[in-house]
Amino acid sequence: MSFVLGQDRENHDMKNYTAIVEQCPKTGFYVGSIPGFPGAHSQGETLEELRRNLEEVIGMLLEDGEPEIESEFIGVQEVVVA
């Protein structure tokens, strides 16, 4: 899941974040976090609710200033074990 934070898509100051999303098998809730962004995680009953919740959390975290991102998401890799 990738989304853009901000009010105007023409604004060059907008930030784009990629969330890692998993679904809890017990509750069915979607759980998302932004790799390397401390505290940037949330959950929702739907993917849309999760996106809104992540936007809200990130917005609140950015009120304290731009964080120092600890790592960068590169991708996923399948690992097969015999």
Backbone as XML, in Angstrom:
<?xml version="1.0"?>
<chain id="A" units="angstrom">
  <residue number="1" name="MET">
    <atom name="N" x="0.853" y="-1.160" z="0.000"/>
    <atom name="CA" x="0.000" y="0.000" z="0.000"/>
    <atom name="C" x="0.900" y="1.225" z="0.000"/>
  </residue>
  <residue number="2" name="SER">
    <atom name="N" x="0.660" y="2.095" z="-0.916"/>
    <atom name="CA" x="1.421" y="3.334" z="-0.981"/>
    <atom name="C" x="0.427" y="4.481" z="-1.030"/>
  </residue>
  <residue number="3" name="PHE">
    <atom name="N" x="0.721" y="5.565" z="-0.364"/>
    <atom name="CA" x="-0.181" y="6.699" z="-0.370"/>
    <atom name="C" x="0.596" y="7.982" z="-0.182"/>
  </residue>
  <residue number="4" name="VAL">
    <atom name="N" x="-0.062" y="9.095" z="-0.537"/>
    <atom name="CA" x="0.555" y="10.410" z="-0.451"/>
    <atom name="C" x="-0.150" y="11.204" z="0.632"/>
  </residue>
  <residue number="5" name="LEU">
    <atom name="N" x="0.615" y="11.836" z="1.506"/>
    <atom name="CA" x="0.049" y="12.704" z="2.536"/>
    <atom name="C" x="0.061" y="14.136" z="2.049"/>
  </residue>
  <residue number="6" name="GLY">
    <atom name="N" x="-0.978" y="14.864" z="2.344"/>
    <atom name="CA" x="-1.026" y="16.268" z="1.998"/>
    <atom name="C" x="-2.413" y="16.665" z="1.524"/>
  </residue>
  <residue number="7" name="GLN">
    <atom name="N" x="-2.604" y="17.957" z="1.249"/>
    <atom name="CA" x="-3.915" y="18.451" z="0.869"/>
    <atom name="C" x="-4.041" y="18.678" z="-0.628"/>
  </residue>
  <residue number="8" name="ASP">
    <atom name="N" x="-2.958" y="18.907" z="-1.331"/>
    <atom name="CA" x="-3.001" y="19.279" z="-2.742"/>
    <atom name="C" x="-1.998" y="18.445" z="-3.521"/>
  </residue>
  <residue number="9" name="ARG">
    <atom name="N" x="-2.481" y="17.651" z="-4.456"/>
    <atom name="CA" x="-1.583" y="16.779" z="-5.216"/>
    <atom name="C" x="-0.588" y="17.574" z="-6.072"/>
  </residue>
  <residue number="10" name="GLU">
    <atom name="N" x="-0.827" y="18.856" z="-6.274"/>
    <atom name="CA" x="0.100" y="19.707" z="-7.029"/>
    <atom name="C" x="1.230" y="20.232" z="-6.143"/>
  </residue>
  <residue number="11" name="ASN">
    <atom name="N" x="1.091" y="20.088" z="-4.834"/>
    <atom name="CA" x="2.063" y="20.611" z="-3.878"/>
    <atom name="C" x="3.301" y="19.723" z="-3.869"/>
  </residue>
  <residue number="12" name="HIS">
    <atom name="N" x="4.455" y="20.307" z="-4.120"/>
    <atom name="CA" x="5.696" y="19.540" z="-4.166"/>
    <atom name="C" x="6.222" y="19.159" z="-2.787"/>
  </residue>
  <residue number="13" name="ASP">
    <atom name="N" x="5.618" y="19.681" z="-1.724"/>
    <atom name="CA" x="6.059" y="19.366" z="-0.370"/>
    <atom name="C" x="5.414" y="18.094" z="0.169"/>
  </residue>
  <residue number="14" name="MET">
    <atom name="N" x="4.564" y="17.472" z="-0.618"/>
    <atom name="CA" x="3.859" y="16.278" z="-0.152"/>
    <atom name="C" x="4.828" y="15.120" z="0.018"/>
  </residue>
  <residue number="15" name="LYS">
    <atom name="N" x="4.507" y="14.233" z="0.949"/>
    <atom name="CA" x="5.353" y="13.075" z="1.252"/>
    <atom name="C" x="4.644" y="11.804" z="0.802"/>
  </residue>
  <residue number="16" name="ASN">
    <atom name="N" x="5.402" y="10.882" z="0.259"/>
    <atom name="CA" x="4.876" y="9.595" z="-0.170"/>
    <atom name="C" x="5.501" y="8.512" z="0.701"/>
  </residue>
  <residue number="17" name="TYR">
    <atom name="N" x="4.660" y="7.670" z="1.306"/>
    <atom name="CA" x="5.130" y="6.603" z="2.182"/>
    <atom name="C" x="4.573" y="5.271" z="1.705"/>
  </residue>
  <residue number="18" name="THR">
    <atom name="N" x="5.338" y="4.223" z="1.894"/>
    <atom name="CA" x="4.896" y="2.870" z="1.569"/>
    <atom name="C" x="4.676" y="2.111" z="2.866"/>
  </residue>
  <residue number="19" name="ALA">
    <atom name="N" x="3.506" y="1.494" z="2.991"/>
    <atom name="CA" x="3.172" y="0.730" z="4.194"/>
    <atom name="C" x="3.288" y="-0.763" z="3.919"/>
  </residue>
  <residue number="20" name="ILE">
    <atom name="N" x="3.783" y="-1.483" z="4.892"/>
    <atom name="CA" x="3.749" y="-2.940" z="4.887"/>
    <atom name="C" x="2.418" y="-3.324" z="5.530"/>
  </residue>
  <residue number="21" name="VAL">
    <atom name="N" x="1.620" y="-4.122" z="4.836"/>
    <atom name="CA" x="0.286" y="-4.466" z="5.322"/>
    <atom name="C" x="0.165" y="-5.975" z="5.484"/>
  </residue>
  <residue number="22" name="GLU">
    <atom name="N" x="-0.344" y="-6.370" z="6.638"/>
    <atom name="CA" x="-0.620" y="-7.778" z="6.925"/>
    <atom name="C" x="-2.056" y="-7.871" z="7.430"/>
  </residue>
  <residue number="23" name="GLN">
    <atom name="N" x="-2.632" y="-9.069" z="7.350"/>
    <atom name="CA" x="-3.973" y="-9.270" z="7.886"/>
    <atom name="C" x="-3.905" y="-10.264" z="9.030"/>
  </residue>
  <residue number="24" name="CYS">
    <atom name="N" x="-4.477" y="-9.879" z="10.159"/>
    <atom name="CA" x="-4.498" y="-10.741" z="11.341"/>
    <atom name="C" x="-5.476" y="-11.891" z="11.105"/>
  </residue>
  <residue number="25" name="PRO">
    <atom name="N" x="-5.016" y="-13.137" z="11.185"/>
    <atom name="CA" x="-5.907" y="-14.265" z="10.928"/>
    <atom name="C" x="-7.004" y="-14.427" z="11.988"/>
  </residue>
  <residue number="26" name="LYS">
    <atom name="N" x="-6.783" y="-13.932" z="13.183"/>
    <atom name="CA" x="-7.777" y="-14.075" z="14.258"/>
    <atom name="C" x="-8.889" y="-13.038" z="14.164"/>
  </residue>
  <residue number="27" name="THR">
    <atom name="N" x="-8.522" y="-11.782" z="13.872"/>
    <atom name="CA" x="-9.509" y="-10.698" z="13.863"/>
    <atom name="C" x="-9.935" y="-10.287" z="12.461"/>
  </residue>
  <residue number="28" name="GLY">
    <atom name="N" x="-9.106" y="-10.578" z="11.466"/>
    <atom name="CA" x="-9.380" y="-10.126" z="10.109"/>
    <atom name="C" x="-8.968" y="-8.686" z="9.874"/>
  </residue>
  <residue number="29" name="PHE">
    <atom name="N" x="-8.463" y="-8.014" z="10.911"/>
    <atom name="CA" x="-8.039" y="-6.623" z="10.781"/>
    <atom name="C" x="-6.774" y="-6.538" z="9.931"/>
  </residue>
  <residue number="30" name="TYR">
    <atom name="N" x="-6.647" y="-5.425" z="9.224"/>
    <atom name="CA" x="-5.427" y="-5.125" z="8.484"/>
    <atom name="C" x="-4.513" y="-4.314" z="9.396"/>
  </residue>
  <residue number="31" name="VAL">
    <atom name="N" x="-3.249" y="-4.672" z="9.415"/>
    <atom name="CA" x="-2.258" y="-4.007" z="10.260"/>
    <atom name="C" x="-1.173" y="-3.475" z="9.341"/>
  </residue>
  <residue number="32" name="GLY">
    <atom name="N" x="-0.854" y="-2.194" z="9.477"/>
    <atom name="CA" x="0.141" y="-1.591" z="8.602"/>
    <atom name="C" x="1.186" y="-0.815" z="9.366"/>
  </residue>
  <residue number="33" name="SER">
    <atom name="N" x="2.382" y="-0.776" z="8.798"/>
    <atom name="CA" x="3.465" y="0.018" z="9.380"/>
    <atom name="C" x="4.310" y="0.587" z="8.253"/>
  </residue>
  <residue number="34" name="ILE">
    <atom name="N" x="4.958" y="1.704" z="8.546"/>
    <atom name="CA" x="5.844" y="2.348" z="7.585"/>
    <atom name="C" x="7.265" y="1.962" z="7.967"/>
  </residue>
  <residue number="35" name="PRO">
    <atom name="N" x="7.966" y="1.203" z="7.116"/>
    <atom name="CA" x="9.329" y="0.769" z="7.452"/>
    <atom name="C" x="10.244" y="1.951" z="7.770"/>
  </residue>
  <residue number="36" name="GLY">
    <atom name="N" x="10.952" y="1.838" z="8.883"/>
    <atom name="CA" x="11.941" y="2.836" z="9.257"/>
    <atom name="C" x="11.390" y="4.098" z="9.884"/>
  </residue>
  <residue number="37" name="PHE">
    <atom name="N" x="10.066" y="4.223" z="10.008"/>
    <atom name="CA" x="9.434" y="5.427" z="10.549"/>
    <atom name="C" x="8.901" y="5.073" z="11.939"/>
  </residue>
  <residue number="38" name="PRO">
    <atom name="N" x="9.658" y="5.392" z="12.996"/>
    <atom name="CA" x="9.265" y="5.016" z="14.359"/>
    <atom name="C" x="7.862" y="5.511" z="14.717"/>
  </residue>
  <residue number="39" name="GLY">
    <atom name="N" x="7.034" y="4.613" z="15.223"/>
    <atom name="CA" x="5.693" y="4.958" z="15.666"/>
    <atom name="C" x="4.639" y="4.981" z="14.576"/>
  </residue>
  <residue number="40" name="ALA">
    <atom name="N" x="5.034" y="4.818" z="13.322"/>
    <atom name="CA" x="4.088" y="4.898" z="12.205"/>
    <atom name="C" x="3.491" y="3.526" z="11.926"/>
  </residue>
  <residue number="41" name="HIS">
    <atom name="N" x="2.469" y="3.188" z="12.701"/>
    <atom name="CA" x="1.772" y="1.921" z="12.511"/>
    <atom name="C" x="0.332" y="2.089" z="12.974"/>
  </residue>
  <residue number="42" name="SER">
    <atom name="N" x="-0.565" y="1.289" z="12.406"/>
    <atom name="CA" x="-1.968" y="1.360" z="12.785"/>
    <atom name="C" x="-2.675" y="0.104" z="12.301"/>
  </residue>
  <residue number="43" name="GLN">
    <atom name="N" x="-4.005" y="0.095" z="12.450"/>
    <atom name="CA" x="-4.804" y="-1.031" z="11.989"/>
    <atom name="C" x="-6.160" y="-0.521" z="11.531"/>
  </residue>
  <residue number="44" name="GLY">
    <atom name="N" x="-6.903" y="-1.376" z="10.833"/>
    <atom name="CA" x="-8.245" y="-1.029" z="10.398"/>
    <atom name="C" x="-9.003" y="-2.264" z="9.965"/>
  </residue>
  <residue number="45" name="GLU">
    <atom name="N" x="-10.330" y="-2.166" z="10.009"/>
    <atom name="CA" x="-11.158" y="-3.300" z="9.586"/>
    <atom name="C" x="-11.136" y="-3.472" z="8.073"/>
  </residue>
  <residue number="46" name="THR">
    <atom name="N" x="-10.872" y="-2.388" z="7.340"/>
    <atom name="CA" x="-10.764" y="-2.431" z="5.882"/>
    <atom name="C" x="-9.446" y="-1.774" z="5.479"/>
  </residue>
  <residue number="47" name="LEU">
    <atom name="N" x="-9.034" y="-1.998" z="4.235"/>
    <atom name="CA" x="-7.813" y="-1.344" z="3.750"/>
    <atom name="C" x="-7.983" y="0.171" z="3.713"/>
  </residue>
  <residue number="48" name="GLU">
    <atom name="N" x="-9.173" y="0.643" z="3.375"/>
    <atom name="CA" x="-9.431" y="2.081" z="3.351"/>
    <atom name="C" x="-9.319" y="2.674" z="4.755"/>
  </residue>
  <residue number="49" name="GLU">
    <atom name="N" x="-9.883" y="1.986" z="5.747"/>
    <atom name="CA" x="-9.778" y="2.465" z="7.130"/>
    <atom name="C" x="-8.321" y="2.463" z="7.585"/>
  </residue>
  <residue number="50" name="LEU">
    <atom name="N" x="-7.580" y="1.437" z="7.221"/>
    <atom name="CA" x="-6.156" y="1.385" z="7.564"/>
    <atom name="C" x="-5.420" y="2.565" z="6.949"/>
  </residue>
  <residue number="51" name="ARG">
    <atom name="N" x="-5.686" y="2.859" z="5.665"/>
    <atom name="CA" x="-5.019" y="3.988" z="4.997"/>
    <atom name="C" x="-5.314" y="5.294" z="5.726"/>
  </residue>
  <residue number="52" name="ARG">
    <atom name="N" x="-6.588" y="5.525" z="6.054"/>
    <atom name="CA" x="-6.958" y="6.756" z="6.775"/>
    <atom name="C" x="-6.263" y="6.825" z="8.132"/>
  </residue>
  <residue number="53" name="ASN">
    <atom name="N" x="-6.231" y="5.697" z="8.847"/>
    <atom name="CA" x="-5.591" y="5.672" z="10.164"/>
    <atom name="C" x="-4.092" y="5.934" z="10.062"/>
  </residue>
  <residue number="54" name="LEU">
    <atom name="N" x="-3.440" y="5.344" z="9.063"/>
    <atom name="CA" x="-2.004" y="5.592" z="8.879"/>
    <atom name="C" x="-1.746" y="7.051" z="8.531"/>
  </residue>
  <residue number="55" name="GLU">
    <atom name="N" x="-2.583" y="7.628" z="7.672"/>
    <atom name="CA" x="-2.423" y="9.048" z="7.335"/>
    <atom name="C" x="-2.530" y="9.915" z="8.584"/>
  </residue>
  <residue number="56" name="GLU">
    <atom name="N" x="-3.489" y="9.593" z="9.444"/>
    <atom name="CA" x="-3.671" y="10.362" z="10.681"/>
    <atom name="C" x="-2.459" y="10.225" z="11.600"/>
  </residue>
  <residue number="57" name="VAL">
    <atom name="N" x="-1.978" y="9.000" z="11.787"/>
    <atom name="CA" x="-0.817" y="8.763" z="12.659"/>
    <atom name="C" x="0.412" y="9.482" z="12.115"/>
  </residue>
  <residue number="58" name="ILE">
    <atom name="N" x="0.664" y="9.351" z="10.828"/>
    <atom name="CA" x="1.838" y="10.001" z="10.235"/>
    <atom name="C" x="1.711" y="11.513" z="10.343"/>
  </residue>
  <residue number="59" name="GLY">
    <atom name="N" x="0.515" y="12.037" z="10.095"/>
    <atom name="CA" x="0.300" y="13.477" z="10.234"/>
    <atom name="C" x="0.638" y="13.967" z="11.634"/>
  </residue>
  <residue number="60" name="MET">
    <atom name="N" x="0.207" y="13.217" z="12.652"/>
    <atom name="CA" x="0.515" y="13.597" z="14.041"/>
    <atom name="C" x="2.017" y="13.506" z="14.311"/>
  </residue>
  <residue number="61" name="LEU">
    <atom name="N" x="2.656" y="12.451" z="13.805"/>
    <atom name="CA" x="4.103" y="12.305" z="14.022"/>
    <atom name="C" x="4.882" y="13.430" z="13.339"/>
  </residue>
  <residue number="62" name="LEU">
    <atom name="N" x="4.417" y="13.880" z="12.177"/>
    <atom name="CA" x="5.112" y="14.943" z="11.448"/>
    <atom name="C" x="4.950" y="16.304" z="12.111"/>
  </residue>
  <residue number="63" name="GLU">
    <atom name="N" x="3.955" y="16.448" z="12.996"/>
    <atom name="CA" x="3.793" y="17.709" z="13.724"/>
    <atom name="C" x="5.017" y="18.011" z="14.580"/>
  </residue>
  <residue number="64" name="ASP">
    <atom name="N" x="5.734" y="16.974" z="14.981"/>
    <atom name="CA" x="6.947" y="17.143" z="15.786"/>
    <atom name="C" x="8.177" y="17.376" z="14.920"/>
  </residue>
  <residue number="65" name="GLY">
    <atom name="N" x="7.993" y="17.493" z="13.618"/>
    <atom name="CA" x="9.109" y="17.696" z="12.697"/>
    <atom name="C" x="9.369" y="16.445" z="11.882"/>
  </residue>
  <residue number="66" name="GLU">
    <atom name="N" x="10.126" y="16.611" z="10.845"/>
    <atom name="CA" x="10.464" y="15.504" z="9.947"/>
    <atom name="C" x="11.318" y="14.482" z="10.692"/>
  </residue>
  <residue number="67" name="PRO">
    <atom name="N" x="10.892" y="13.213" z="10.716"/>
    <atom name="CA" x="11.674" y="12.197" z="11.435"/>
    <atom name="C" x="12.898" y="11.774" z="10.638"/>
  </residue>
  <residue number="68" name="GLU">
    <atom name="N" x="13.857" y="11.226" z="11.328"/>
    <atom name="CA" x="14.996" y="10.619" z="10.647"/>
    <atom name="C" x="14.598" y="9.174" z="10.357"/>
  </residue>
  <residue number="69" name="ILE">
    <atom name="N" x="14.395" y="8.878" z="9.086"/>
    <atom name="CA" x="13.972" y="7.539" z="8.690"/>
    <atom name="C" x="15.120" y="6.569" z="8.956"/>
  </residue>
  <residue number="70" name="GLU">
    <atom name="N" x="14.810" y="5.496" z="9.699"/>
    <atom name="CA" x="15.837" y="4.549" z="10.136"/>
    <atom name="C" x="16.196" y="3.516" z="9.084"/>
  </residue>
  <residue number="71" name="SER">
    <atom name="N" x="15.285" y="3.256" z="8.146"/>
    <atom name="CA" x="15.559" y="2.297" z="7.075"/>
    <atom name="C" x="14.649" y="2.612" z="5.902"/>
  </residue>
  <residue number="72" name="GLU">
    <atom name="N" x="14.912" y="1.996" z="4.761"/>
    <atom name="CA" x="14.130" y="2.229" z="3.556"/>
    <atom name="C" x="13.604" y="0.895" z="3.039"/>
  </residue>
  <residue number="73" name="PHE">
    <atom name="N" x="12.308" y="0.858" z="2.693"/>
    <atom name="CA" x="11.718" y="-0.354" z="2.146"/>
    <atom name="C" x="12.296" y="-0.603" z="0.759"/>
  </residue>
  <residue number="74" name="ILE">
    <atom name="N" x="12.782" y="-1.808" z="0.533"/>
    <atom name="CA" x="13.360" y="-2.183" z="-0.757"/>
    <atom name="C" x="12.430" y="-3.112" z="-1.521"/>
  </residue>
  <residue number="75" name="GLY">
    <atom name="N" x="11.852" y="-4.083" z="-0.853"/>
    <atom name="CA" x="10.963" y="-5.023" z="-1.529"/>
    <atom name="C" x="10.756" y="-6.260" z="-0.688"/>
  </residue>
  <residue number="76" name="VAL">
    <atom name="N" x="10.198" y="-7.272" z="-1.311"/>
    <atom name="CA" x="9.976" y="-8.542" z="-0.632"/>
    <atom name="C" x="10.745" y="-9.623" z="-1.370"/>
  </residue>
  <residue number="77" name="GLN">
    <atom name="N" x="11.058" y="-10.663" z="-0.667"/>
    <atom name="CA" x="11.796" y="-11.774" z="-1.259"/>
    <atom name="C" x="11.227" y="-13.072" z="-0.713"/>
  </residue>
  <residue number="78" name="GLU">
    <atom name="N" x="10.918" y="-13.991" z="-1.611"/>
    <atom name="CA" x="10.410" y="-15.294" z="-1.196"/>
    <atom name="C" x="11.576" y="-16.185" z="-0.806"/>
  </residue>
  <residue number="79" name="VAL">
    <atom name="N" x="11.438" y="-16.864" z="0.324"/>
    <atom name="CA" x="12.464" y="-17.783" z="0.812"/>
    <atom name="C" x="11.818" y="-19.156" z="0.938"/>
  </residue>
  <residue number="80" name="VAL">
    <atom name="N" x="12.409" y="-20.157" z="0.296"/>
    <atom name="CA" x="11.885" y="-21.516" z="0.333"/>
    <atom name="C" x="12.797" y="-22.363" z="1.204"/>
  </residue>
  <residue number="81" name="VAL">
    <atom name="N" x="12.199" y="-23.074" z="2.156"/>
    <atom name="CA" x="12.959" y="-23.930" z="3.062"/>
    <atom name="C" x="12.447" y="-25.356" z="2.904"/>
  </residue>
  <residue number="82" name="ALA">
    <atom name="N" x="13.368" y="-26.283" z="2.730"/>
    <atom name="CA" x="12.980" y="-27.695" z="2.567"/>
    <atom name="C" x="12.761" y="-28.345" z="3.906"/>
  </residue>
</chain>
